[in-house]
């Protein structure tokens, strides 16, 4: 059995606290086992220059990990002047996934910015956090509807993600830090409703892997 008492395809315990903060149009505290993340959604009545006058909205994201989210302190990214490569990769993943779930024209010429701040980390590269991020987006859209700024919701589909690893020929779902750092292969999967894939990203960590070495149920 894996920790905490789950089989190979078991997910970590997941809990949400929506409207966790007072000021954002949407907010949520998500706990996935030992990983805790605060997400917020903010609405601005403007779009990036390349969308001005086109009647389309935009969704983007920023991601950061607090200095003591892990075993040792890391420097704040603001002190280095730019996000790390990992942070940049995760925030782009979040933005792509949410835009795939929306009719951006239905949002009008406004931007929803998602902020995702990890306060405690135990593995996972951002894919499963999309569940909380999507909830924040839905809360922000509800705010637009309640204030009469939009009519029909522009959300076309829910979106969610999960990590997957291959270790010693066995598939592990929803990797924690120990598993993520020791798997032969790790992968992120992001999907919309109906089995529609938004992102499928996999990497062989320890060595190469052959098609014959991947279990059929993968």
ZAVO-247733 format. One record per atom (N, C-alpha, C): atom name; x negated, y, z. Coordinates in Angstrom, 1 decimal. Example, Ala and Ser with C-alpha at 12.3 -4.5 7.8 and 13.67 -1.06 7.14 Angstrom:
2
   atome       c1       c2       c3
       N    -13.2     -5.7      7.8
      CA    -12.3     -4.5      7.8
       C    -13.2     -3.3      7.8
       N    -12.8     -2.2      7.1
      CA    -13.7     -1.1      7.1
       C    -12.9      0.0      7.9
//
This chain:
218
   atome       c1       c2       c3
       N     -0.8     -1.2      0.0
      CA      0.0      0.0      0.0
       C     -0.9      1.3      0.0
       N     -0.4      2.3     -0.7
      CA     -1.1      3.5     -0.7
       C     -0.5      4.4      0.4
       N     -1.3      5.4      0.7
      CA     -0.8      6.4      1.7
       C      0.1      7.4      1.1
       N      1.2      7.8      1.7
      CA      1.8      7.3      2.9
       C      2.8      6.2      2.7
       N      2.4      4.9      2.7
      CA      3.2      3.7      2.6
       C      4.1      3.7      1.3
       N      3.4      3.9      0.2
      CA      4.1      3.8     -1.1
       C      3.4      2.8     -2.0
       N      4.1      2.2     -2.9
      CA      3.5      1.3     -3.8
       C      2.9      2.0     -5.0
       N      2.4      1.3     -6.0
      CA      1.6      2.0     -7.1
       C      2.4      3.0     -7.8
       N      3.7      2.8     -8.0
      CA      4.6      3.7     -8.7
       C      5.4      4.6     -7.8
       N      5.1      4.6     -6.5
      CA      5.8      5.5     -5.6
       C      5.4      6.9     -5.6
       N      6.3      7.8     -5.4
      CA      6.0      9.3     -5.4
       C      5.8      9.7     -3.9
       N      5.0     10.7     -3.7
      CA      4.9     11.3     -2.4
       C      6.3     12.0     -2.0
       N      6.5     12.1     -0.7
      CA      7.7     12.7     -0.2
       C      7.8     14.1     -0.7
       N      8.9     14.5     -1.2
      CA      9.1     15.8     -1.8
       C     10.2     16.6     -1.1
       N      9.9     17.9     -0.7
      CA     10.9     18.7     -0.1
       C     10.8     20.1     -0.6
       N     11.9     20.8     -0.6
      CA     12.0     22.2     -1.1
       C     12.6     23.1      0.0
       N     12.2     24.3      0.1
      CA     12.9     25.4      0.8
       C     13.1     26.6     -0.1
       N     14.2     26.6     -0.8
      CA     14.5     27.7     -1.8
       C     14.7     29.0     -1.0
       N     14.5     30.1     -1.8
      CA     14.7     31.5     -1.2
       C     13.8     31.6      0.1
       N     12.6     31.1      0.0
      CA     11.7     31.1      1.1
       C     11.2     32.5      1.5
       N     11.2     33.4      0.5
      CA     10.7     34.8      0.8
       C     11.9     35.8      0.5
       N     11.8     37.0      1.1
      CA     12.8     37.9      1.0
       C     12.9     38.7     -0.3
       N     11.8     39.1     -0.9
      CA     11.8     40.1     -1.9
       C     11.8     39.5     -3.4
       N     11.2     38.4     -3.7
      CA     11.2     37.9     -5.1
       C     12.6     37.6     -5.6
       N     12.8     37.7     -6.9
      CA     14.1     37.2     -7.5
       C     14.3     35.7     -7.3
       N     13.2     35.0     -7.2
      CA     13.3     33.5     -6.9
       C     12.1     33.1     -6.1
       N     12.2     32.2     -5.1
      CA     11.1     31.8     -4.4
       C     11.4     30.4     -3.8
       N     10.3     29.6     -3.6
      CA     10.5     28.3     -3.1
       C      9.2     27.8     -2.4
       N      9.3     27.2     -1.3
      CA      8.2     26.5     -0.6
       C      8.4     25.0     -0.9
       N      7.4     24.4     -1.6
      CA      7.5     23.0     -1.9
       C      6.4     22.2     -1.1
       N      6.8     21.1     -0.6
      CA      5.9     20.2      0.1
       C      5.9     18.8     -0.6
       N      4.7     18.4     -1.1
      CA      4.6     17.1     -1.7
       C      3.5     16.3     -0.9
       N      4.0     15.6      0.0
      CA      3.0     15.0      0.9
       C      2.2     16.0      1.7
       N      0.9     16.0      1.5
      CA      0.0     17.0      2.1
       C     -0.3     18.2      1.2
       N      0.3     18.3      0.1
      CA      0.2     19.5     -0.8
       C      1.4     20.4     -0.5
       N      1.1     21.7     -0.2
      CA      2.1     22.7      0.1
       C      1.8     23.8     -0.8
       N      2.9     24.3     -1.5
      CA      2.7     25.4     -2.5
       C      3.9     26.4     -2.3
       N      3.6     27.7     -2.4
      CA      4.6     28.7     -2.4
       C      4.7     29.2     -3.8
       N      5.9     29.2     -4.4
      CA      6.1     29.7     -5.7
       C      7.1     30.9     -5.7
       N      6.9     31.9     -6.5
      CA      7.8     33.0     -6.6
       C      8.1     33.3     -8.1
       N      9.2     33.9     -8.4
      CA      9.6     34.4     -9.7
       C      9.9     35.9     -9.6
       N      9.3     36.7    -10.5
      CA      9.5     38.1    -10.5
       C     10.0     38.5    -11.9
       N     10.9     39.4    -11.9
      CA     11.5     39.9    -13.2
       C     11.1     41.3    -13.5
       N     10.6     41.6    -14.7
      CA     10.2     42.9    -15.2
       C     11.0     43.2    -16.4
       N     11.5     44.5    -16.5
      CA     12.2     44.9    -17.7
       C     11.3     45.3    -18.8
       N     10.4     44.5    -19.2
      CA      9.5     44.7    -20.4
       C      8.9     43.4    -20.8
       N      8.4     43.4    -22.0
      CA      7.7     42.3    -22.6
       C      6.3     42.6    -23.0
       N      5.4     41.7    -23.3
      CA      4.1     42.0    -23.9
       C      4.3     42.7    -25.2
       N      3.3     43.5    -25.6
      CA      3.4     44.3    -26.8
       C      3.7     43.5    -28.1
       N      3.3     42.2    -28.2
      CA      3.5     41.5    -29.4
       C      5.0     41.0    -29.5
       N      5.8     41.3    -28.4
      CA      7.2     40.9    -28.5
       C      8.2     42.1    -28.5
       N      7.6     43.3    -28.4
      CA      8.4     44.5    -28.3
       C      9.3     44.7    -29.6
       N     10.6     44.9    -29.3
      CA     11.5     45.2    -30.5
       C     12.0     43.9    -31.1
       N     11.6     42.7    -30.6
      CA     12.0     41.5    -31.3
       C     13.2     40.8    -30.6
       N     13.6     41.4    -29.5
      CA     14.8     40.8    -28.8
       C     14.5     39.5    -28.1
       N     13.3     39.3    -27.8
      CA     13.0     38.0    -27.1
       C     12.3     38.3    -25.8
       N     12.5     37.4    -24.8
      CA     11.9     37.5    -23.5
       C     10.6     36.7    -23.5
       N     10.0     36.7    -22.3
      CA      8.7     36.0    -22.1
       C      8.7     35.4    -20.7
       N      8.0     34.3    -20.6
      CA      7.7     33.7    -19.2
       C      6.3     33.4    -19.2
       N      5.6     33.8    -18.1
      CA      4.2     33.6    -17.9
       C      4.0     33.2    -16.4
       N      2.7     32.8    -16.1
      CA      2.5     32.3    -14.8
       C      1.0     32.7    -14.3
       N      0.9     32.8    -13.0
      CA     -0.4     33.0    -12.4
       C     -0.5     32.0    -11.3
       N     -1.7     31.4    -11.2
      CA     -2.0     30.3    -10.2
       C     -3.2     30.6     -9.4
       N     -3.1     30.3     -8.1
      CA     -4.3     30.5     -7.2
       C     -4.3     29.5     -6.1
       N     -5.4     29.2     -5.5
      CA     -5.5     28.3     -4.4
       C     -6.2     29.1     -3.2
       N     -5.5     29.1     -2.1
      CA     -6.1     29.9     -1.0
       C     -7.4     29.3     -0.5
       N     -8.3     30.2      0.1
      CA     -9.6     29.8      0.4
       C     -9.7     28.5      1.3
       N     -8.8     28.3      2.2
      CA     -8.9     27.1      3.1
       C     -7.8     26.1      2.7
       N     -7.4     26.0      1.5
      CA     -6.4     25.0      1.1
       C     -7.0     23.6      1.0
       N     -8.4     23.6      1.0
      CA     -9.1     22.3      0.9
       C    -10.0     22.2      2.1
       N    -10.8     21.1      2.1
      CA    -11.6     20.8      3.3
       C    -12.7     21.9      3.6
       N    -13.2     22.5      2.6
      CA    -14.1     23.6      2.8
       C    -13.6     24.9      2.2
       N    -14.1     26.0      2.7
      CA    -13.6     27.3      2.1
       C    -14.2     27.5      0.7
       N    -13.3     28.0     -0.1
      CA    -13.7     28.4     -1.5
       C    -13.5     29.9     -1.6
       N    -14.3     30.6     -2.4
      CA    -14.2     32.0     -2.6
       C    -12.8     32.4     -3.2
       N    -12.3     33.5     -2.8
      CA    -11.1     34.0     -3.5
       C    -11.5     34.4     -4.9
       N    -10.6     34.0     -5.8
      CA    -10.9     34.3     -7.2
       C    -11.0     35.8     -7.5
       N    -10.2     36.6     -6.7
      CA    -10.3     38.0     -6.9
       C    -11.7     38.6     -6.6
       N    -12.5     37.9     -5.8
      CA    -13.8     38.4     -5.5
       C    -14.8     38.0     -6.6
       N    -14.4     37.1     -7.5
      CA    -15.3     36.8     -8.6
       C    -14.9     37.5     -9.9
       N    -13.8     38.2     -9.8
      CA    -13.3     39.0    -11.0
       C    -12.5     38.3    -12.0
       N    -12.3     36.9    -11.9
      CA    -11.5     36.2    -12.9
       C    -11.2     34.9    -12.3
       N    -10.1     34.3    -12.8
      CA     -9.7     32.9    -12.3
       C    -10.7     31.9    -12.8
       N    -10.7     30.8    -12.1
      CA    -11.6     29.7    -12.5
       C    -11.0     29.0    -13.7
       N    -11.8     28.2    -14.3
      CA    -11.3     27.5    -15.5
       C    -10.1     26.6    -15.2
       N    -10.1     26.0    -14.0
      CA     -9.0     25.1    -13.5
       C     -7.7     25.9    -13.3
       N     -7.9     27.1    -12.7
      CA     -6.7     27.9    -12.4
       C     -6.1     28.4    -13.8
       N     -7.0     28.7    -14.7
      CA     -6.5     29.2    -16.0
       C     -5.8     28.1    -16.7
       N     -6.3     26.9    -16.6
      CA     -5.7     25.7    -17.3
       C     -4.3     25.5    -16.7
       N     -4.1     25.5    -15.4
      CA     -2.9     25.2    -14.7
       C     -1.8     26.3    -15.0
       N     -2.2     27.6    -15.0
      CA     -1.2     28.6    -15.2
       C     -0.8     28.6    -16.7
       N     -1.6     28.2    -17.6
      CA     -1.2     28.0    -19.0
       C     -0.2     26.9    -19.1
       N     -0.5     25.8    -18.4
      CA      0.4     24.6    -18.4
       C      1.8     25.0    -17.9
       N      1.9     25.8    -16.8
      CA      3.1     26.2    -16.3
       C      3.9     27.1    -17.3
       N      3.2     28.0    -17.8
      CA      3.8     28.9    -18.8
       C      4.4     28.2    -20.0
       N      3.6     27.3    -20.6
      CA      4.1     26.5    -21.7
       C      5.3     25.7    -21.4
       N      5.3     25.0    -20.2
      CA      6.4     24.1    -19.9
       C      7.7     24.9    -19.7
       N      7.6     26.0    -19.0
      CA      8.8     26.8    -18.8
       C      9.3     27.4    -20.1
       N      8.5     27.9    -20.9
      CA      9.0     28.5    -22.2
       C      9.6     27.4    -23.0
       N      9.2     26.2    -22.9
      CA      9.8     25.1    -23.7
       C     11.2     24.8    -23.2
       N     11.5     25.1    -21.9
      CA     12.8     24.9    -21.3
       C     13.8     26.0    -21.5
       N     13.4     27.1    -22.1
      CA     14.2     28.3    -22.2
       C     14.5     28.7    -23.7
       N     15.7     29.3    -23.8
      CA     15.9     30.1    -25.0
       C     15.5     31.5    -24.8
       N     14.3     31.8    -25.2
      CA     13.7     33.1    -24.9
       C     14.5     34.3    -25.4
       N     15.2     34.1    -26.5
      CA     16.1     35.2    -27.0
       C     17.2     35.5    -26.0
       N     17.7     34.5    -25.4
      CA     18.8     34.6    -24.4
       C     18.4     35.3    -23.1
       N     17.1     35.5    -22.9
      CA     16.5     36.2    -21.7
       C     16.6     37.7    -21.9
       N     16.6     38.1    -23.2
      CA     16.5     39.5    -23.5
       C     15.1     40.0    -23.4
       N     14.9     41.3    -23.6
      CA     13.5     41.8    -23.6
       C     13.0     42.1    -22.2
       N     12.8     41.0    -21.5
      CA     12.3     41.1    -20.1
       C     11.3     39.9    -19.9
       N     10.5     40.0    -18.9
      CA      9.5     39.0    -18.5
       C      9.7     38.5    -17.1
       N      9.7     37.1    -17.0
      CA      9.7     36.5    -15.7
       C      8.3     35.9    -15.5
       N      7.7     36.4    -14.4
      CA      6.3     36.0    -14.0
       C      6.4     35.0    -12.8
       N      5.8     33.9    -13.0
      CA      5.8     32.9    -11.9
       C      4.4     33.0    -11.2
       N      4.5     33.1     -9.9
      CA      3.2     33.1     -9.1
       C      3.3     31.8     -8.3
       N      2.2     31.0     -8.4
      CA      2.1     29.7     -7.7
       C      0.8     29.7     -6.9
       N      1.0     29.7     -5.5
      CA     -0.1     29.8     -4.6
       C     -0.1     28.6     -3.7
       N     -1.2     27.8     -3.8
      CA     -1.4     26.6     -3.1
       C     -2.0     27.0     -1.7
       N     -1.2     26.6     -0.6
      CA     -1.7     26.9      0.7
       C     -2.3     25.7      1.4
       N     -2.1     24.5      0.8
      CA     -2.8     23.3      1.3
       C     -2.8     22.3      0.1
       N     -3.9     21.7     -0.2
      CA     -4.0     20.9     -1.4
       C     -4.5     19.5     -1.0
       N     -3.9     18.5     -1.7
      CA     -4.3     17.1     -1.6
       C     -4.1     16.5     -3.0
       N     -4.9     16.9     -3.9
      CA     -4.9     16.3     -5.2
       C     -3.8     16.9     -6.1
       N     -3.6     16.3     -7.3
      CA     -2.6     16.7     -8.3
       C     -2.9     18.0     -9.0
       N     -2.9     18.0    -10.3
      CA     -3.4     19.2    -11.1
       C     -2.3     20.2    -11.5
       N     -1.2     20.2    -10.9
      CA     -0.2     21.2    -11.2
       C      1.1     20.7    -11.8
       N      1.0     19.5    -12.4
      CA      2.2     19.0    -13.1
       C      3.4     18.8    -12.3
       N      3.3     18.2    -11.1
      CA      4.4     17.9    -10.2
       C      4.9     19.2     -9.6
       N      4.1     20.2     -9.5
      CA      4.6     21.5     -8.9
       C      5.6     22.2     -9.9
       N      5.6     21.7    -11.1
      CA      6.6     22.3    -12.0
       C      8.0     22.2    -11.5
       N      8.3     21.2    -10.7
      CA      9.7     21.0    -10.2
       C     10.0     22.2     -9.4
       N      9.2     22.7     -8.5
      CA      9.4     23.9     -7.7
       C      9.4     25.1     -8.5
       N      8.5     25.2     -9.5
      CA      8.4     26.3    -10.4
       C      9.7     26.5    -11.2
       N     10.2     25.4    -11.7
      CA     11.4     25.4    -12.4
       C     12.6     25.9    -11.6
       N     12.6     25.5    -10.3
      CA     13.7     26.0     -9.4
       C     13.6     27.5     -9.2
       N     12.4     28.0     -9.1
      CA     12.2     29.5     -9.0
       C     12.7     30.2    -10.2
       N     12.4     29.6    -11.4
      CA     12.9     30.2    -12.6
       C     14.4     30.2    -12.7
       N     15.0     29.1    -12.2
      CA     16.5     29.0    -12.2
       C     17.1     30.1    -11.3
       N     16.5     30.3    -10.1
      CA     17.0     31.3     -9.2
       C     16.9     32.7     -9.8
       N     15.8     33.0    -10.5
      CA     15.7     34.3    -11.1
       C     16.7     34.5    -12.2
       N     17.0     33.4    -13.0
      CA     18.0     33.5    -14.1
       C     19.4     33.8    -13.4
       N     19.7     33.1    -12.3
      CA     20.9     33.3    -11.6
       C     21.1     34.8    -11.2
       N     20.0     35.4    -10.7
      CA     20.0     36.8    -10.3
       C     20.4     37.7    -11.5
       N     19.8     37.4    -12.7
      CA     20.1     38.1    -13.9
       C     21.6     38.0    -14.2
       N     22.2     36.8    -14.0
      CA     23.6     36.6    -14.3
       C     24.5     37.3    -13.3
       N     24.1     37.3    -12.1
      CA     24.9     37.9    -11.0
       C     25.0     39.4    -11.2
       N     23.9     40.0    -11.7
      CA     23.8     41.4    -11.8
       C     24.3     41.9    -13.2
       N     24.8     40.9    -14.0
      CA     25.4     41.2    -15.3
       C     24.4     41.6    -16.4
       N     23.1     41.3    -16.2
      CA     22.1     41.7    -17.2
       C     22.1     40.7    -18.3
       N     22.5     39.4    -18.1
      CA     22.7     38.4    -19.1
       C     24.0     37.7    -18.8
       N     24.5     37.0    -19.9
      CA     25.8     36.3    -19.7
       C     25.5     34.8    -19.5
       N     25.4     34.1    -20.6
      CA     25.1     32.7    -20.6
       C     23.6     32.4    -20.2
       N     23.4     31.4    -19.3
      CA     22.0     31.1    -18.9
       C     21.2     30.7    -20.1
       N     20.0     31.2    -20.2
      CA     19.1     30.8    -21.3
       C     18.3     29.5    -21.1
       N     18.6     28.9    -19.9
      CA     17.9     27.6    -19.6
       C     18.5     26.5    -20.5
       N     17.7     25.8    -21.3
      CA     18.1     24.7    -22.2
       C     18.0     23.4    -21.5
       N     17.1     23.3    -20.6
      CA     16.8     22.0    -20.0
       C     16.0     22.1    -18.7
       N     16.2     21.2    -17.8
      CA     15.2     21.1    -16.6
       C     13.9     20.6    -17.1
       N     12.8     20.9    -16.4
      CA     11.5     20.4    -16.7
       C     10.8     19.9    -15.4
       N     10.1     18.9    -15.6
      CA      9.4     18.3    -14.4
       C      8.1     17.6    -14.9
       N      7.2     17.4    -14.0
      CA      5.9     16.7    -14.4
       C      5.4     15.8    -13.3
       N      4.5     15.0    -13.6
      CA      3.9     14.1    -12.6
       C      2.5     13.7    -13.1
       N      1.6     13.3    -12.2
      CA      0.3     12.8    -12.6
       C      0.3     11.3    -12.6
       N     -0.6     10.8    -13.3
      CA     -0.7      9.3    -13.5
       C     -2.2      8.9    -13.5
       N     -2.6      7.8    -12.9
      CA     -4.0      7.4    -13.0
       C     -4.1      5.9    -13.3
       N     -5.2      5.5    -13.8
      CA     -5.5      4.1    -14.1
       C     -6.8      3.8    -13.3
       N     -6.6      2.9    -12.4
      CA     -7.7      2.5    -11.5
       C     -7.8      0.9    -11.4
       N     -9.0      0.4    -11.9
      CA     -9.2     -1.1    -11.9
       C     -8.0     -1.8    -12.6
       N     -7.5     -1.2    -13.7
      CA     -6.5     -1.8    -14.5
       C     -5.1     -1.7    -14.0
       N     -4.9     -0.9    -12.9
      CA     -3.6     -0.7    -12.3
       C     -3.2      0.8    -12.5
       N     -1.9      1.0    -12.7
      CA     -1.3      2.3    -12.9
       C     -0.9      2.8    -11.5
       N     -1.3      4.1    -11.2
      CA     -0.9      4.8    -10.0
       C     -0.2      6.0    -10.4
       N      0.9      6.3     -9.7
      CA      1.7      7.5    -10.0
       C      1.6      8.5     -8.9
       N      1.6      9.8     -9.3
      CA      1.5     10.9     -8.3
       C      0.3     10.8     -7.5
       N     -0.9     11.1     -8.0
      CA     -2.2     10.9     -7.4
       C     -2.4     12.0     -6.3
       N     -2.9     11.5     -5.1
      CA     -3.5     12.4     -4.1
       C     -4.9     12.6     -4.4
       N     -5.6     13.4     -3.6
      CA     -7.0     13.8     -3.9
       C     -7.9     12.6     -4.0
       N     -7.8     11.7     -3.0
      CA     -8.7     10.5     -3.0
       C     -8.6      9.7     -4.3
       N     -7.3      9.5     -4.8
      CA     -7.1      8.8     -6.0
       C     -7.5      9.5     -7.2
       N     -7.2     10.8     -7.2
      CA     -7.5     11.6     -8.4
       C     -9.0     11.7     -8.6
       N     -9.8     11.7     -7.5
      CA    -11.3     11.8     -7.7
       C    -11.9     10.4     -7.9
       N    -11.2      9.3     -7.9
      CA    -11.8      8.0     -8.1
       C    -11.2      7.2     -9.2
       N    -10.2      7.7     -9.9
      CA     -9.5      6.9    -11.0
       C    -10.4      6.9    -12.2
       N    -10.3      5.8    -13.0
      CA    -11.0      5.6    -14.2
       C    -10.4      6.6    -15.3
       N     -9.1      6.7    -15.2
      CA     -8.4      7.6    -16.2
       C     -7.4      8.4    -15.4
       N     -7.2      9.7    -15.6
      CA     -6.1     10.4    -15.0
       C     -5.4     11.2    -16.1
       N     -4.1     11.4    -15.9
      CA     -3.2     12.0    -16.9
       C     -2.2     12.9    -16.3
       N     -1.8     13.9    -17.0
      CA     -0.6     14.7    -16.6
       C      0.5     14.5    -17.7
       N      1.7     14.4    -17.2
      CA      2.8     14.2    -18.1
       C      3.9     15.3    -17.7
       N      4.3     16.1    -18.7
      CA      5.4     17.1    -18.4
       C      6.5     16.8    -19.5
       N      7.7     16.7    -19.0
      CA      8.8     16.4    -19.8
       C     10.1     17.2    -19.6
       N     10.9     17.4    -20.6
      CA     12.2     18.0    -20.5
       C     13.2     16.8    -20.3
       N     14.5     17.2    -20.1
      CA     15.5     16.2    -20.0
       C     15.6     15.4    -21.3
       N     16.0     14.1    -21.2
      CA     16.2     13.3    -22.4
       C     14.9     12.7    -22.9
       N     13.8     12.7    -22.0
      CA     12.6     12.1    -22.4
       C     11.8     12.8    -23.4
       N     12.0     14.1    -23.5
      CA     11.3     15.0    -24.5
       C     10.0     15.4    -23.9
       N      8.8     15.1    -24.5
      CA      7.5     15.4    -23.9
       C      7.1     16.8    -24.3
       N      6.7     17.6    -23.3
      CA      6.1     18.9    -23.5
       C      4.6     18.8    -23.5
       N      4.0     18.0    -22.6
      CA      2.6     18.0    -22.4
       C      2.2     16.6    -22.0
       N      1.2     16.1    -22.7
      CA      0.6     14.7    -22.4
       C     -0.9     14.9    -22.5
       N     -1.5     14.9    -21.3
      CA     -3.0     15.2    -21.2
       C     -3.7     14.2    -20.4
       N     -4.6     13.5    -21.0
      CA     -5.3     12.4    -20.3
       C     -6.8     12.4    -20.5
       N     -7.6     12.0    -19.5
      CA     -9.0     12.0    -19.6
       C     -9.6     10.8    -18.9
       N    -10.6     10.2    -19.6
      CA    -11.3      9.1    -19.0
       C    -12.4      9.7    -18.1
       N    -12.4      9.4    -16.8
      CA    -13.3     10.1    -15.9
       C    -14.6      9.3    -15.7
       N    -14.5      8.0    -15.4
      CA    -15.7      7.2    -15.1
       C    -16.4      6.7    -16.3
       N    -15.6      6.3    -17.3
      CA    -16.2      5.7    -18.5
       C    -15.1      5.7    -19.5
       N    -15.4      5.2    -20.7
      CA    -14.3      5.1    -21.8
       C    -13.3      4.0    -21.4
       N    -12.2      4.1    -22.1
      CA    -11.1      3.1    -21.9
       C    -10.6      2.7    -23.2
       N    -10.3      1.4    -23.4
      CA     -9.8      0.9    -24.7
       C     -8.3      0.7    -24.6
       N     -7.6      0.6    -25.7
      CA     -6.2      0.4    -25.7
       C     -5.8     -0.9    -25.0
       N     -6.7     -1.9    -25.2
      CA     -6.5     -3.2    -24.6
       C     -6.6     -3.2    -23.1
       N     -7.3     -2.1    -22.6
      CA     -7.5     -2.0    -21.1
       C     -6.4     -1.3    -20.4
       N     -5.4     -0.8    -21.2
      CA     -4.3      0.0    -20.6
       C     -3.1     -1.0    -20.5
       N     -2.5     -1.1    -19.3
      CA     -1.4     -2.0    -19.1
       C     -0.2     -1.7    -20.0
       N      0.5     -2.7    -20.5
      CA      1.6     -2.5    -21.4
       C      2.6     -1.5    -20.9
       N      2.9     -1.6    -19.6
      CA      4.0     -0.8    -19.0
       C      3.6      0.7    -18.9
       N      2.4      1.1    -19.3
      CA      2.0      2.5    -19.3
       C      2.7      3.2    -20.5
//
